């Protein structure tokens, strides 16, 4: 089930109909480091990224890594 969703996502990207804005979001949560935290430095931010976008970005990074030297001149 997950495999078919990921394959569909890449297919939609290839066809130009994937809306990346809907995938590229992060849920940010602040976890207190101490009891009764009142200052921002007493919180630890935890970001939860959309995992399908994370996979998508990783695949594109790996594929671009193979040809990046031909795309960018020194």
Beta strands, then each sheet from edge to edge (+ up, - down):
strand 1: 26-32
strand 2: 43-49
sheet 1: 1+ 2-
end
